[in-house]
Structures are given as C-alpha cells and as structure tokens.
Amino acid sequence: MPPKSGHQRAKNIDYEDDDIYSDEEEYYEEGVEGDGMSEEDKQQMAAATIKVKEALGGSFKVTETQIQEALWHYYYDVGKSVSYLKNKYAPKVPAQPKQSQKPASRFDQAASAAGVGAPNGKLSSFIDSTTVCAALNLGLESCYSTPPPVHFPISYNFDRLTEDITNFFWDTPWGNVPSHRLGTIIPQTVAPKGGLLGGSKLAALAAKRKQKQQEQAAKAEEEGNDADKAVALLDRLSVKSDRPALLAPSDKAPKPAIRYQRKRSPSPQPQPQVESDEEPDLGTTRPTMEFPDLRAQPSMFATTLCSKNDSRPAGQSHQSTSFAEFALPYTSMVEFKKVDPFASPSPDDIVQEAQKRGAGRPSKPKATPKKPAGDKLAEAVDKLHVEEAPRVKSKNLNVVEEFAKSEMKRMMNFVVIGHVDHGKSTLMGRLLYDLKVIDQRSVDKLKKEAENIGKASFALAWVMDQTSEERSRGVTVDIATNNFETEQTRFTILDAPGHRDFIPNMIAGASQADFAVLVIDASTNSFESGLKGQTKEHALLVRSMGVQRLIVAVNKMDTINWSQHRFNEISTQMTTFLTTASFSPKQISFIPCAGLTGENVTHRNPDNSLLDWYTGPTLVSALDTSAPSPRPLDKPLRLTISDVFRGGITNPISITGRIDAGTLQIGDQILIMPSSEKATIKAIELDGEPVDWAVAGQIPTLHLQDIDPVHLRLGDIACAPNHPVRLIKSFTCKILAFEHVLPSSVDVFRGRLQAEGRIVRLSATLDKTSGEVLKKKPRIVRPGEVARVVVELQRELPLEVGVRIVLRERGSTVAAGLLEG
Ligand SMILES: Nc1nc2c(ncn2[C@@H]2O[C@H](COP(=O)(O)OP(=O)(O)OP(=O)(O)O)[C@@H](O)[C@H]2O)c(=O)[nH]1
C-alpha cells in the first residue's frame, strides 16, 4: 500500500486542535491500521481502481498496484492517475521519442540533478523536508520556516522519489519549459555591442570591421610589419587611457585593440533621402566599433549653463561647437541647413537692446565674434535685477502748518452702536439719502433688490450693509463706513454691528470714533430687551474706549405713535445708567426719530403734529454741535491699521486706519509694528480724494511701497521710524469691570488687534472719580468697580501708555480700560 502522504494526513487534521505536531506518532490518525488505509480509503480505492482500468482499456499493461499507487498519490483523482499511468507505462514509440516524451519540468530537472549525487540504492531511513527542498533546488527558505518532516516508508527507493516528484509536477505549465528553451546566463566578457540589444546594423558592421582588422593584423604579423604592430599597440594604449574600465576587462585575457568612439545620437526622426556624410566608410577608415556611451551625456541645458569657459577659437561658429555633437531632429535636412538660428538677434538681445535705447544709452555694437550661449546666458542672469520702484519724492511739507491754514471743515468720526435690529443701518441710510449722498435711483434699486428677497424694509439699511452676507442675513457683520458733510463738519460714519457675535468688530469701530450715536428701539419690549443685551454693553465699551460724547437716537418712534411718555421713560432710564458708566450728563443728548420714515433725522416734518411736544434738534443738528476730540498733531505718528487691501496695479498694497496721533505726508517712511518693517507712503486718499497729507483724527487710506504685505496685519501700528512703539508682553492697566473679574485667561482687544493673555494679578480697587486706592490685592473685582490689574500677553504687542484696551472672556466683555505702564 502506498505510504500515508502528507496530503492525506492533512485532509483529516482538525486544524483548530492540532496546528503543530510535536512528534511523528501524531501524524497517524486513530482507526488506521495495518496498511495504513481506513475503511473509507479502501472503498474509495476499489471504486477508483475500477474506473482507472476502464479508462486505460484492457490492452494497457499496468498492474493493480501501480494503479493504486497512482490513485493514492492523486487523492483518488481518476483523470490524473490515468494520465500519469499512460505517461509512465505507455509503450515508447522509438520513431518520435522527443515529441511523445513528456517534457521535463524544472522540478524534474532539479530533482534529477539532486539524484545524480545521491546513492542509487535504498535509503535506510526517511528523508526529511530539508533533503527534499535541496533536491528541488528550492532551499530551505522556500519551505516552511519550521519545516514539518516528510516521512517516507522505510526502504524507499530514491529513484522513485525523483519520479514521484517529477510526475507530481508534470502538469504545472511554468515548470515544463523544455530544456532547449531554458535561458542560459553567460557572464559578459566583452563590452556590449552597439544597438539597444546589441543586434543592430552597426553591430554587424562593427563585427565586419573587426574581422577585417583581425585578418589585416594576421597578415601584418605574417609579413612582420613592425609599423602596423606599433600602431596597434598605440591604439591599445590610447583606448586604455580613454576608457580603462571598459577596455581592460581582464589583465589575464587582453582583448584585441578596439577603438571606441562616442556614438552620435541618432536623429529620432526618419532619415531623409539625402545621403548622410556621417555614414562610416568601412573601406578607408580605421576599423572602429560603434559603442553606446555608457556614461550619460550632459544635457544641452546643463552644457549651456556650465560651459562658461569655451575653449573654441575665436570666431568659430555655433555649428562647430560641441553642441553640434548632439544631433537635433531634421538637422541633416537641406531645409534645416539653410536656417541659421543664431543669424538674427535672440529675443533677449532685442529686449536688452530696446531697454538700453530706452534708457538713453547708446547701444553697443554687436559683439563679434558671437559669444557662446552659455556666456550670454550667464551675462543675462548677471544683468537681471529687480527694478526698484522709483523713489517717492516728499514735498517736505510742514503738515501742522498746512492743516492750520487749510481752512478745511471740521472732521469727525462717529460710531453707530446699539442692540441688534434697533435700526442703526436704516437710520444711517436715511440720513445719507436725505442729505443727497445717495441718489433716488440707487435707493430705488436697493428697494427693488430687497423686495425680491422679501426684505423690503431693509432697503435703506442696505445703503450701509453692502456685503451679500449682510444683505441676505439682514444683519451688519463688520464696520461699514461712509461720509457726509454738513455746513460745518465732514463726518465719517462707522456703522457697527449690533449682534453680540461681532463685538470685536464693534470695538474696532469704536476705537476710531470721536463720539458715538447709540440707537435704541423705542417699541414695546425692544428697549428692555436691548438693555439686557448690547445697548448697555456697547455704551460701556465706547466709554471705556475714551468716547465722551453720546447721542442717543430713540428710534422707531413711529411704532409707538411718537409717545412722549415712552421717550421720557427711555431717557430717564438711560441717563441713570450712562451716568453710572462715567458719561457726563452734559455730553448726552436724546433725539426722538424714525429712520424708516426719516422723521427728525435731517429735518422736522411740519405735518407730524404728534411730535409737537419735542422742541429739540434733529439728529444731524445734534451731530453737528458735537465738539471734536482733541487732535495730538505734534505727537509722533501713530496709526492703527484697520484694513489691509490690494488697491490695484498702481497701488498694490494699501492700508486704512485712524491716525491716533501725529501727521503724515506722501514720501514719508513709516515703521510697521510688531513686524518692524518699513514702508514708504506712495499716495494718500481721504474720503476717496487724493491728498498730500493727513493728520490725527482722520482715517486716510495709505498706498504703500517697499513692503511685503505679509508684514501688514489688522491691528498693527504704523509709527514714525524714529519714535517706534515699544513691544511689550506684560502691562498694568486701570479697568472698569463689566463682570466679576478674577485672575484668569482673557482676550485683549485693541482696535482690530486681538491677542491672548492672562490677568495675573489684581493689584487694587480704585475710587472711580479720584482714582485713590480703596483696597489692595482684592480677591475679586465686582461689576462696576474700577481696579488696577496686571496682564501678561502670550506674545509681544505694540502697546503703550494711554492706549485703550478691552478684556473679554469666552465671548463676553469682562472689563475695559486704559494702559498705565
Ligand atoms: N417701523 C420702523 N422700523 C424700522 C425703523 N428703523 C429700522 N426699522 C426696521 O428695523 C429692522 C432692522 O433695521 P436695521 O437698520 O437693519 O437694524 P440694525 O440695528 O442696523 O441691525 P444690525 O446692524 O444688524 O444690528 C428693519 O426691518 C428696518 O426696516 C423705524 O424707524 N421704524
């Protein structure tokens, strides 16, 4: 009976239980006795034997044992067994031994090869898998890392082992490569021949040459021609010096002298009909062998860049330079030869020539002989330089004097603040419309657009709210500016967002304002809800930012029938609150108005008898009577950047911001902090008009040069280079608490500037009016109290004494104050 093969055992293994076998007994399963076959095996074997016999036919000479051996090996696979038996025991046909013979597989060969050295007899014990792998020339690494031993019966014939292996793999196609088709690796002893795969026409020509050369050499030797020998020797020497590695492959076996020459790059295009001059003349020239240069040739670009020192004699044309060795497509065509690409000046030459002429310099005569391309390129690179922008000439004006004698109108900036939707933008839109800053046509257009999206009541607000986001949401997001004039004053409106999410933007607007207009919705409940919201917060913020004058526009009076009672109620409540927030009652004005209808904004409506009880000024009159803030013109320049933008080709980088102190004029250099980068003022615009200078209190647009935009950020300070703002990381400030203040992390706001910091110390609580210390080192500062605290910043910021800051924590304003040092 055939041995129990590894396959058979594997069939019945419960892998979950027995993954690894520790000793050979375990390979035999229980219930298997004697011949090693189970009852099931025996039945299968009997049935399969009958089928194999039928398939082979009665005339086929094979014993039952041979059939069963085959079936055992092929897991009772009748087809395979039949094939095997036919191949194994079929009578050999002497006439066609090769065709009929089953091709030997790789495995067959390997196994046979191993068998050559093996004792051709009976092995006295089993052969383990290492031996099998070695026999198959596979090596152990291709077997299992822990190879399971393969057992063969005692007294197994080694010849049969190779046969079995051979037969087992005979049907694997990749193992059945006929021996005559097996590749042979022959170590290279000579340099490769020309052509991609060494079989080109040139190679054939070279071979011919070589043969001819050898014949000549033999002939010369016969004739004792010493001269030829010397030439041959010289050849060998020169070759060695040129390419020692390639041409002296072995000292022991010197090769005949062959002179290699650089292979010219063939044209990638089909050769034209014209006979090429470069066709080797085998008859007249020394026998040579075309050989591809194994070292990569430098590219044309690299050669051009690096060939500064041209050794060519002066006057030599480009065609005769080393570049000519790099064949270009169509170069051998007649048409191509007519074209001299260097005959006319290059585009670079033309540009340079034009530039010279433009600069008024006489153009140099064309250099003859022509310089090599590499030199020209190097020269051109040397000449490359960034055109410096023409220096901006300063008129060196005495700006303070200019301002004094300018007789220009007063200039004032006011910020419009208040709770969301109380009508700030509508009120400003109405004001601009009634003052004819906005024409009827524009307002009609806005009305139509607003109607189209169902927001007709926002048409006037859209005069200020110009972004699509603001218009679609019906909410102001960022500060919107606009200008208008009265008889006495030129105003800049800073319309702030009312929504609490945009308080940082409101702070930025407030930091630029001389005074504020607080808009309050007088309708039922709106005023009250505003008090809990941003009405109070905004009022406190602007006061903390240094605003002293406050005009309260009691708006939407049309919704309450111009109720005097309501107006008085609101006025009383607000006066109480504002005075506690340090506003002087003299600086507060209350104006009843309706932005939507325009009542009492720029004019009184004589037909509106409901407002007869009011005898005070209109809103515009109230604005006009406000006193401007003092202008520190004689102080060093300080401008807080509130916007950075690209103004276009002529003005690539521009900034906007209020001048807090000092003056500036065209041509001035300014220092940007904290980047410490300088810039030059190229042009100045004020309310869209070009001007030569600007002074403190104004919000000009400065067009800059000599600075990279990366050095300009919102909240940065533009200052005089000789009086720069210091960068500080820690400061003491006097604050008015909006909420309970404790040592904690805070966001520090100054204009558009926002930075992370921490209140590290509560130094003292102070008296509101006198500023005297009430309590040192308090544990907490309560809302409404004034205190001195120390703040540490995460990064250095341009802050100095007198600057107003706001401290916020998680979206709420906790305090605002003044930097002390
Ligand atoms: N009846 C009436 N409605 C007004 C008046 N003023 C404004 N409104 C309406 O109030 C709504 C809000 O007006 P806005 O001007 O957008 O309010 P706002 O304060 O600028 O809003 P934010 O800037 O987003 O805080 C709009 O529907 C206006 O039509 C007014 O005097 N009377």
The ligand as a Gaussian input file, in Angstrom:
#p B3LYP/6-31G(d) Opt

LIG

0 1
 N      -41.078000     100.894000      11.916000
 C      -39.802000     101.150000      11.869000
 N      -38.932000     100.176000      11.535000
 C      -37.626000     100.480000      11.485000
 C      -37.148000     101.757000      11.770000
 N      -35.783000     101.723000      11.641000
 C      -35.473000     100.491000      11.279000
 N      -36.562000      99.715000      11.188000
 C      -36.598000      98.289000      10.822000
 O      -35.823000      97.559000      11.736000
 C      -35.240000      96.459000      11.063000
 C      -33.791000      96.430000      11.388000
 O      -33.166000      97.547000      10.876000
 P      -31.599000      97.663000      10.693000
 O      -31.302000      99.027000      10.242000
 O      -31.109000      96.586000       9.889000
 O      -31.131000      97.417000      12.167000
 P      -29.641000      97.471000      12.682000
 O      -29.613000      97.986000      14.048000
 O      -28.784000      98.169000      11.707000
 O      -29.261000      95.934000      12.691000
 P      -27.770000      95.362000      12.915000
 O      -26.879000      96.300000      12.236000
 O      -27.817000      94.041000      12.320000
 O      -27.561000      95.339000      14.370000
 C      -35.538000      96.674000       9.603000
 O      -36.605000      95.853000       9.237000
 C      -35.962000      98.093000       9.489000
 O      -36.890000      98.333000       8.475000
 C      -38.068000     102.765000      12.108000
 O      -37.752000     103.911000      12.369000
 N      -39.378000     102.381000      12.145000

